[in-house]
Amino acid sequence: MNLLGLNELPAPMRRSLILEAAYSISAGVVNGLVLLSQVTVLGSLQGDAAAVTVITAAMPGSAILQPIWASAARRYRLQTLALVSGAFRCLPLLVIGLITRPWPFTLAIVAYYIVSGPHSLAVPSLYKYNYADSHQGRIIGILRMIQHGMAMPIMLGGAWWLDREPAAYQLIYPLGGLIGLIGLVFYWLLRIPHDDPRERARKSERPTWNNIRTVLREDHNFRLFQSTIFLTGAGFLMSRPIWLYLLRDEFRLSQVELTVLVMVMPFVLGALTSPAWGLLIDRTSPVAGRVAFAWLGIFAYAALFLSFYAHWLWLAYLGAVLRGSVLGAAEVATTTGNLYFSVRRERAALYESISSLFQGIRGLLMPFVGWLLFQEVHLFIFLVPTGLNLWSLVLALQLWRRDRAESPESAYVRRMSEAHD
């Protein structure tokens, strides 16, 4: 607490952090099982790469609806949206106990992501209400560490169990849904007095297409920031289903080995490094996280390409380590960046929805683009995300120079004065 400067926070903020940390444990269980679904549909239900591709596209693809939920935030409290959506997203996990075929399972996971939309918008938007701007990076990093730290043993333990008893998914997914419902009690206990939809309606633009275009046209730095996220995410979404598919077919890995390499290892490193990345971002800016992610992403995807080209499994592990070491930077930087550029807390939901809209468009297109490219170029598909990360790095460095051009003092005073006028 002292190392990260959290003792400086007033008592209400510390109380909110404790409650959100408790909630993050249950959210980690749910997220771990949903992330495990890509391995589950391949191993336990003998699905194909198309099913994995649909699941991969579902999470960011469903984000295309976020402007609708941002509009709802002008009429309802964000906390209410988080609670209602958080409860409904547990229902598909309960239903999985009755499913025995790959495509109904896939559709249940798609339904989970769709009904999660309001929750995915509300929770990060409320960080702007709950915590001081000066500590948001560290706090988000801690919450990510807890959530990912919980998801990791769930994924690993679930994969180990499914290797021995493939039908066990019919038990563990409904159990995870129940844990998710219990965890919402802690989120319900949060006190967020300024979560006022009337203020959001008064001080923030409607999330219409014209207003979104206006924000992107006038806020050049935010547009550049979103471009860096779009490019690195496009590379990830194009290659992830192919990575799973090739690891299974080229190296004959078990469900446990697939889970360790593709999910657990990056999650462990991302979770452990998130608070440190958050501290760095608090002391610099969210742009620093984007620079780091794009830089190491170039080497990560080059290692993945070489692992299949030379048939060296250790290079696949190296790629996973490189990706995981900056996963925390990417996640913390994305959330803090949306809050940083929104300036006003009332505009946080709008900026979060714009960011999610980009993710949604990317998520709907890129997994299928990657699959089509894979049919033509096979393992050379991994050179595409290598190039996209290089492009993202160029833009991130350009944004870094623009952000540094303002003196930190004047930028800080301007943002704080505008946020409280």
C-alpha positions, 0 to 999 in steps of 0.5 A, spaced: 500 500 500 505 504 501 509 502 495 504 504 491 502 510 495 495 508 496 495 510 503 494 517 501 487 515 499 481 518 503 477 513 507 471 512 502 476 511 496 480 505 500 473 502 502 471 502 494 477 499 493 476 493 498 469 492 495 472 492 488 477 488 490 472 483 493 468 483 486 474 482 482 475 475 485 468 473 482 469 476 476 476 473 475 472 466 476 467 468 471 472 471 466 477 465 467 471 460 465 469 464 459 477 465 456 477 457 457 471 456 452 476 457 446 480 451 449 473 447 451 470 447 445 476 444 441 478 439 446 471 437 450 466 438 445 471 437 439 469 443 435 473 446 429 477 452 428 471 456 426 468 455 433 474 458 436 474 464 431 467 465 432 468 466 440 474 470 439 470 475 435 464 475 440 468 479 445 470 485 441 464 484 436 459 485 441 462 491 443 460 495 437 453 496 441 457 500 447 454 507 444 447 504 445 449 502 453 452 509 453 446 512 451 442 508 457 447 511 462 444 518 460 438 515 463 440 510 468 446 510 474 452 506 471 452 502 477 445 499 476 447 498 469 453 494 471 449 490 476 443 488 472 448 486 466 452 483 471 447 478 473 444 477 466 451 475 463 451 469 468 445 466 465 448 463 459 454 460 464 448 456 468 445 454 461 452 450 459 450 445 464 445 442 459 449 443 452 453 437 449 455 440 442 460 445 440 455 450 436 450 451 442 456 452 447 459 457 442 452 460 442 452 460 449 459 464 450 456 469 444 450 470 448 454 471 454 458 477 451 452 480 448 449 481 455 455 483 458 455 490 454 453 494 459 457 491 465 463 492 460 462 499 459 459 501 466 465 498 471 471 502 467 467 508 467 466 508 474 473 508 476 473 516 474 467 517 479 471 512 485 478 514 484 483 520 484 486 521 477 493 521 480 492 514 482 487 511 477 493 507 473 495 504 480 488 502 482 486 499 475 493 495 475 491 492 482 484 490 480 487 487 474 492 483 478 486 480 482 482 479 477 487 476 472 490 472 478 484 469 480 482 467 472 489 464 472 488 458 476 481 457 474 483 456 467 489 452 469 485 447 474 479 447 469 483 445 463 487 440 467 480 437 469 477 437 462 483 433 460 481 428 465 473 428 464 471 432 458 464 432 460 466 436 467 465 443 463 457 441 464 459 442 472 464 448 472 461 453 468 454 453 472 458 453 478 462 459 475 455 463 474 453 462 481 460 465 484 459 471 479 452 472 482 454 472 489 460 477 487 455 482 485 453 483 492 460 487 493 459 491 487 452 493 490 455 495 496 459 501 493 457 508 494 457 512 488 454 519 490 456 522 483 453 517 479 448 521 476 445 520 469 442 527 469 449 530 470 451 525 464 446 528 460 447 535 461 455 535 461 456 530 455 454 529 448 449 524 446 453 518 443 450 519 436 454 517 430 455 525 428 458 526 435 462 520 435 465 523 429 466 530 432 470 527 438 474 523 433 475 529 428 477 534 434 481 530 439 487 528 435 490 525 441 485 521 442 484 519 435 491 517 435 491 513 441 485 509 439 489 508 432 494 504 436 490 500 440 486 498 433 492 496 430 495 492 436 488 489 437 487 487 430 494 483 430 492 479 436 485 477 433 487 475 426 492 470 429 489 468 436 485 462 433 490 460 428 495 460 434 491 455 438 489 451 432 496 450 430 499 449 437 494 443 437 495 440 430 503 442 429 505 440 436 500 436 439 499 439 445 494 437 450 488 442 453 493 443 459 499 445 455 494 449 450 491 453 456 498 454 460 501 457 453 496 461 450 492 463 456 495 462 463 502 464 462 500 471 459 495 472 464 500 471 470 505 476 467 500 481 465 497 480 472 504 481 476 506 487 472 499 491 472 500 495 478 507 496 476 505 499 469 499 503 473 505 506 477 509 508 471 502 510 467 500 515 473 507 518 473 508 519 465 501 518 461 497 512 458 501 513 452 507 510 455 503 503 456 502 503 448 509 504 446 511 499 451 506 494 448 507 495 441 515 495 441 515 488 445 509 486 440 513 486 434 518 481 437 513 477 440 509 475 433 516 474 430 517 469 435 511 466 434 512 465 426 519 462 427 516 457 432 512 454 427 517 456 421 523 452 425 518 447 429 521 450 435 516 450 441 520 454 445 520 460 441 512 459 442 513 460 449 518 466 448 512 469 444 507 468 450 512 471 455 513 477 451 506 478 450 504 477 457 510 482 460 506 487 457 499 485 457 498 489 463 501 495 460 496 494 454 490 493 459 491 499 464 493 504 458 487 503 455 482 504 461 486 510 463 487 513 456 480 513 455 479 516 462 485 521 461 482 524 454 475 524 456 477 529 462 470 530 465 467 524 469 461 525 465 464 524 459 467 517 461 462 513 458 462 516 452 469 515 451 469 508 453 464 507 448 467 510 442 473 506 444 469 499 445 466 501 438 473 501 435 474 494 438 467 492 436 469 493 428 475 490 429 473 484 433 467 483 427 472 483 422 479 481 424 478 474 426 475 472 419 480 476 415 485 472 419 482 465 417 481 467 410 489 469 410 491 463 413 488 459 408 492 463 403 499 464 407 498 459 412 504 460 418 506 467 414 500 470 417 504 471 423 508 476 420 501 481 419 501 482 426 508 483 426 507 489 421 501 492 425 505 492 431 510 496 428 505 501 425 502 502 432 509 503 435 510 509 430 503 512 431 505 511 439 511 515 439 508 520 435 503 521 440 508 520 446 511 526 443 505 530 442 503 529 449 510 531 452 510 537 448 505 540 453 508 541 460 506 536 465 504 542 470 500 546 465 496 539 462 495 537 469 492 544 471 488 544 465 485 537 465 483 538 473 480 545 472 476 543 466 474 536 470 471 540 476 468 547 473 
